[in-house]
């Protein structure tokens, strides 16, 4: 076991001892991925013959975040933790895709049928997107985005998620049909992986019928279930690590939260100081954290 692996194991053990989540397993990534893709995992030495992958993604993603934070509390380490968990989850999903027999993910650059709906994210993801745009985009491109974000927020104001889908409100981060924040896109976007583009097109073009079918649990099953499982657990682990590290946690709507961060240069500093700056972008009641 190398030094990095020992640090991961120590972080996962500490998280387990604090009650932060499921126990960290002692089996390897190959075993976990086999379970995630519906195959039977090999039990760890000395363990009973039973599924062992439950909790693996959470525990390992939590360890990645804890290592990145290193007991500090500033914007740089928060962004480092977000990047570390994104990378971990993406790596796990890349490996899982290769093991899913008989399925081919249809999503590709330029395919944006699903990019016309409400997207939720946690506050740390919104902060990462704002910082990415501030540091890497030109003033002109950023100004154009702020205009699109404002238009999208105004168009969706007061609407429920299904109403936004039925009105086909376009994601303001789309540029030439591609995601302009792909490197820092939210966990929810990462978890959308369709195996049938034609069905996605139909859901977009016949949005009202699609909403009715979804409510009746009659939509075709075209979204692979492994990706949401991986990215949801990873998001939960990131929220757990950062919240326990003293960072303010919340569930937010993507466009409004990023618009707020781009329009107010002091907003991230106020967020870091513990001020509830993202309240107008909150989805649902303010969550309780432990």
Secondary structure, DSSP 8 states (H G I E B T S, - for coil): --HHHHHHHHHHHHHHHTT-SS---SS-HHHHHHHHTTS-----TTS-SS---TTHHHHHHHHHHHHHHTT--SHHHHHHHHHHHHHHHHHHHHHHHHH-TT------TT--TT-SS--EEEHHHHHHHHHHHHHHS-HHHHHHHHHHHHHHHHHHTT--HHHHHHTT---TTEETTEETTGGG--HHHHH--BS-HHHHHHHHHTHHHHHHHHHTT-S---B-HHHHHHHHHHHHHHHHHHHHTT----EEEHHHHHHHHHH-TTHHHHHHTT--TTGGGB-SS-----
